[in-house]
Structure formats: C-alpha cells, structure tokens
C-alpha cells in the first residue's frame, strides 16, 4: 500500500503547488510575447542605397537545406557590379535554420523577430525581394 500511495501523494503535492502560482497566459493581440535576441523569424534583406546589398553570389541558395531560396543575378551596365535582380524565398519550405544568414559574405540577409507569418492563400507565402527588403 505504501508503494502506491507515495507517487499519488507526490502528484497531488505538485498539483497543489501549481494551483497557487501566477498564470503565465498572455492575452495575445494586446500583450505581445518577448522573443529572444537570437530568435530566427522572417527573413529581411538589408539595403544599400537604392537596392538590397545582395551581390548574387549564390551562397544562400547553395547552403539552404530546404532549397527554398531563388536568386537571379544581373549586372549594372554603368558600374559593372553584380546584383540580385530576383531574390525569392518560399516560406512554406523554409525551416528557419539561419544558414543563409551565416553564409552571406556581405550581410545582406538577416532574420527578424517577426513570427506572425499566418496567411490564407498559398501564394502569400512566396516572399519576393521587394517584400523582404528592409524599409528602414
């Protein structure tokens, strides 16, 4: 009898401890959760003057394990610098590993703290360069 009662008493003791603790529930739309400083949310492209800093080196689509990044290169006719004419990310395939950020030699890609990525249509999960470019 003692062997059965001991786990039961321990379980009731834990339950009673949790009854008197303060609840940790957030009222989401009005109360925002605090995400950690290294949280990996939605991607963003850093800007340099009038366009993104991406130099179309193709390192981010190469290291991406989910193969969700598409980059197309173009060359500026005046300065002959290479830039990304197209930079797309399919968020439905992305696993938010952060390898694209680590691989970027010019710090063009970063992960933001934006975690609200819900949408109703599948097409809304394909983020283009204009959508990812940081507007700051």
DODREN-703818 format. One record per atom (N, C-alpha, C, O, CB): residue in one letter; y negated, x, z. Coordinates in steps of 0.2 Angstrom, whole numbers, plus 5000, padded with zeros to 4 digits. Atoms other than C-alpha are relative to their C-alpha. Last residue first. Glycine has a CB too. Example, Ala and Ser with C-alpha at 12.3 -4.5 7.8 and 13.67 -1.06 7.14 Angstrom:
BEGIN
S500649964999
S500550685036
S499549965003
S498949995004
S499850024993
A500650045000
A502250625039
A499450045000
A499550095003
A500049955006
end
This chain:
BEGIN
X500549974995
X474350724787
X499550044996
X499050065000
X500350045005
X500750025002
X475250624773
X499450025005
X498950005004
X500049925000
X500450014994
X476850714774
X499349984998
X499050024995
X500150065005
X500549954999
X477850694758
X499549985006
X499349925007
X499550004994
X499849944995
X479450604760
X499450045002
X499450085007
X500650044998
X499850044993
X478950434752
X500150065005
X499950045011
X500649964999
X500650034998
X478150534737
X500149965007
X499649975011
X499749944995
X500449954998
X479650644735
X499349975003
X499149995008
X499850054994
X500249965005
X480850494734
X499550055003
X499350055009
X499649964995
X500749984998
X481850414748
X499850054994
X500150104993
X499950035007
X500149945005
X483350314742
X499350025001
X498849994998
X500249984993
X499849944997
X483750204757
X499950064996
X500150114998
X500749995002
X500549984996
X482650054750
X500250075004
X499850105008
X499949955005
X500549965004
X483850034735
X499550035005
X499250085003
X499749964995
X499749945001
X485249974747
X499550054997
X499550114998
X500650004996
X499749995007
X484249824752
X500250085000
X499950125003
X499549994995
X499550065002
X483949754770
X500350024993
X500949994992
X499649944999
X500250035006
X483249914778
X500549944998
X501049945001
X499850044995
X499650065002
X483450004795
X499649974994
X499049964994
X500049955006
X499949995007
X482750184796
X500349934997
X500649934992
X500450054999
X500050075002
X481850174813
X500150004992
X499650004989
X499449965002
X499350025000
X482350354819
X500049924998
X500649904998
X500250005007
X500050075003
X480650434815
X500849985000
X501250014996
X499749994993
X499850044994
X480550594826
X500149934998
X500349895002
X499650015006
X500550034996
X480350704810
X500449965006
X501049965006
X499649954996
X499850074997
X481450824802
X499549975005
X499350015009
X500750025003
X500050004993
X480650964791
X500349935002
X500349884998
X499350005004
X499650054998
X480751024773
X500050005008
X500150055011
X500749994998
X500350065003
X479451134765
X500349945003
X500049895003
X500250014993
X500150064995
X479751274777
X499749944997
X499249915000
X499550035006
X500850015000
X479551404763
X499849955005
X499349935005
X499749994993
X500349944999
X481351484764
X499249995001
X498950045003
X500150054994
X500650005004
X482251314766
X499650065002
X499450075007
X499549945002
X500049965006
X483951344773
X499450014996
X499350064992
X500549974995
X499849934998
X483751284791
X500050054993
X499850114994
X500650015003
X500649984996
X482851124786
X500150085001
X499650125000
X499849975006
X500649995005
X484151084773
X499450035003
X499150075000
X499949934997
X499849935004
X485551124786
X499450014995
X499350064993
X500649994997
X500649964999
X484750984798
X500150074996
X499750114996
X499950025007
X499849944997
X486350894801
X499550055000
X499550095005
X500650034996
X500549974995
X485650724798
X500250065003
X500150075009
X499849945005
X499750004994
X487250654790
X499550035005
X499750045011
X500750045000
X500249944996
X486450604774
X500349995007
X500349945010
X499250005001
X499549955000
X487450484763
X499850065005
X500350095007
X500050034993
X499450034999
X486450324766
X500650055001
X501050055004
X500249954995
X499950004993
X484850424767
X500749975002
X500949995007
X499449965003
X499750074998
X484950464749
X500250005007
X500750035009
X500650004995
X499550004995
X483650604747
X500349935001
X499949885002
X499750035007
X499850064997
X482550634732
X500650015005
X500950065005
X500349964994
X499749984993
X481450784727
X500249935003
X499849895006
X499650045005
X499650064997
X480850774709
X500350035006
X500750085006
X500549974995
X500250065003
X479550884701
X500349945002
X500049885002
X500050004992
X499550055001
X479951024713
X499649944997
X499249915000
X500349985007
X500150054995
X478851174710
X500549944999
X500849944993
X499349975000
X499550055000
X478951334700
X499949955006
X499749975011
X500750035001
X499650014994
X477351434698
X500549945000
X500449894997
X499549995006
X499349985001
X476751484681
X500450005006
X500950045007
X500150064996
X499849954996
X474951474686
X500750035000
X500950085003
X499949985008
X500649964999
X474251374672
X500250065004
X500150125002
X499449965003
X500149975006
X475851284665
X499450055001
X499350104997
X499749964994
X500750015001
X476451244682
X499850044994
X499950104994
X499650025006
X500449944999
X478351244681
X499349984998
X499249954993
X500350064995
X500550005006
X479551104684
X499650075001
X499650105007
X499649945000
X500549955000
X481151094695
X499549994994
X499849974989
X500350075000
X500149985007
X482250944699
X499450055000
X498950035003
X499949944995
X500749965002
X482950924716
X500050014993
X500550044990
X500050065005
X500149995007
X484250794722
X499350034999
X498850015001
X500149944996
X500649975002
X484850794740
X500050014993
X500450054990
X499750065004
X500450065001
X486350684746
X499350024998
X498949984997
X499949975007
X500250005007
X487750814743
X499549944999
X499649904994
X500550004995
X500050075003
X488450764760
X499850004993
X499949954990
X499649965005
X499350015000
X488750954766
X500149934997
X500749914994
X500350005007
X499950074997
X486950994761
X500849994999
X501149984994
X499649954996
X499750004994
X486951184758
X500249945003
X500549935008
X499650045005
X499449964999
X486751184740
X500350005006
X500950005007
X499850074998
X499450045003
X485551034739
X500650045000
X501250015000
X499949984993
X499850064996
X484451124752
X500549964997
X501049945000
X499349965001
X499649984994
X484451294743
X500249945004
X500849945007
X499750055004
X499350035000
X483951234726
X500450025006
X501050015006
X500350014994
X499549945000
X482451354725
X500749975000
X501250014999
X499950045006
X499450025003
X481351204720
X500550064999
X500750084994
X499849984992
X500049965005
X479751284727
X500649994995
X500750034991
X499950075002
X499449985003
X479451144739
X499950044994
X499550024989
X500449934999
X499949935000
X477751154747
X500650024997
X500850084996
X500050035008
X499649984994
X477350974743
X500150084999
X500050104993
X500749965000
X499350025000
X475850934732
X500450035005
X500250075009
X500350024993
X499950065002
X473950934732
X500749984999
X500849924997
X499750004993
X500550025004
X473551074744
X500249934997
X500249885001
X499950054994
X500449945001
X475251124752
X499549984994
X499649984988
X500450074997
X500449995006
X476150984759
X499650065000
X499550105005
X499549945000
X500649984998
X477650974771
X499650014993
X499850034988
X500050075003
X500249945004
X479050864765
X499350025002
X498949985002
X500149994992
X500750005002
X479750744778
X499950074996
X500250124998
X499549995006
X500349945003
X481550704783
X499349994998
X499149934997
X500450024994
X500250005008
X481950554794
X499750074998
X499350105002
X499649944999
X500150075003
X482650594811
X499950014993
X500250054990
X499449965004
X500050005007
X483350754819
X500049934997
X500549904997
X500650044998
X499750055003
X482850764838
X500050004992
X499550024989
X499749935002
X499649985006
X482450934843
X500449954997
X500949964994
X500550055003
X500449965005
X480950884854
X500450024994
X500150044989
X499750065004
X500049934998
X482050744862
X499650044995
X499550024989
X500650035001
X499449965003
X481650564859
X499950075002
X499350095003
X500049994992
X500249935001
X480650454871
X500550044997
X501150055000
X499750035007
X499649954996
X481050274869
X499750074998
X499450084993
X500850004997
X499749955005
X479650154864
X500450055004
X500250085009
X499550034996
X499949944997
X479250004875
X500450054996
X501050034993
X500449995007
X500649984996
X478449864866
X500150065003
X499650105004
X499949945005
X500650005004
X479749834852
X499450035004
X499050065001
X499949944997
X500149955006
X481249904863
X499349994996
X498950044995
X500549994995
X500150065004
X481149814880
X499750034994
X499150044993
X499449965004
X500750005002
X481949974888
X499949934996
X500449914992
X499950064995
X500150035006
X483549954899
X499250004998
X498849995002
X500249935001
X500249955004
X483750084913
X499849974993
X499750004988
X500450064999
X499850015007
X483949964927
X499750054995
X499150064996
X500049934998
X500550025004
X483550034945
X500349994993
X500650044990
X499350045000
X500449955004
X485050064955
X499549964996
X499649904994
X500450044996
X500649994996
X485649934969
X499650064996
X499050074998
X500150025007
X500350074999
X487149864959
X499350015003
X498849975001
X500449965005
X500450025006
X487650034953
X499649945001
X499149934997
X500550004994
X500549955001
X488150094970
X499549984994
X498949994995
X500250075000
X500650024995
X489049934974
X499450054999
X498950035000
X500350005007
X500350065002
X490149964958
X499449985004
X498949965002
X500549945000
X500449985006
X490550144963
X499649944997
X499049944996
X500450034994
X500549964998
X491150084980
X499550024994
X498950024995
X500250065004
X500550054997
X492149944972
X499450045003
X498850025002
X500349965006
X500350045006
X493050074961
X499549955003
X498949955000
X500549964997
X500549955004
X493350194976
X499649964994
X499049974993
X500450064997
X500649994996
X494050044986
X499550054997
X498950044997
X500250035007
X500450065000
X495250004972
X499450005004
X498849985002
X500449945003
X500450005007
X495750184969
X499649935000
X499149934997
X500550004994
X500549945001
X496250194988
X499650004993
X499050004994
X500450065001
X500750024997
X497050024990
X499550054999
X498950034998
X500149985007
X500350055004
X498550054978
X499349995002
X498849984998
X500449945000
X500249975007
X499050224986
X499749954996
X499349974991
X500750024997
X500649964999
X498850145004
X499850034993
X499350044991
X500150065005
X500650045000
X500050005000
X499450045000
X498950034997
X500049955006
end
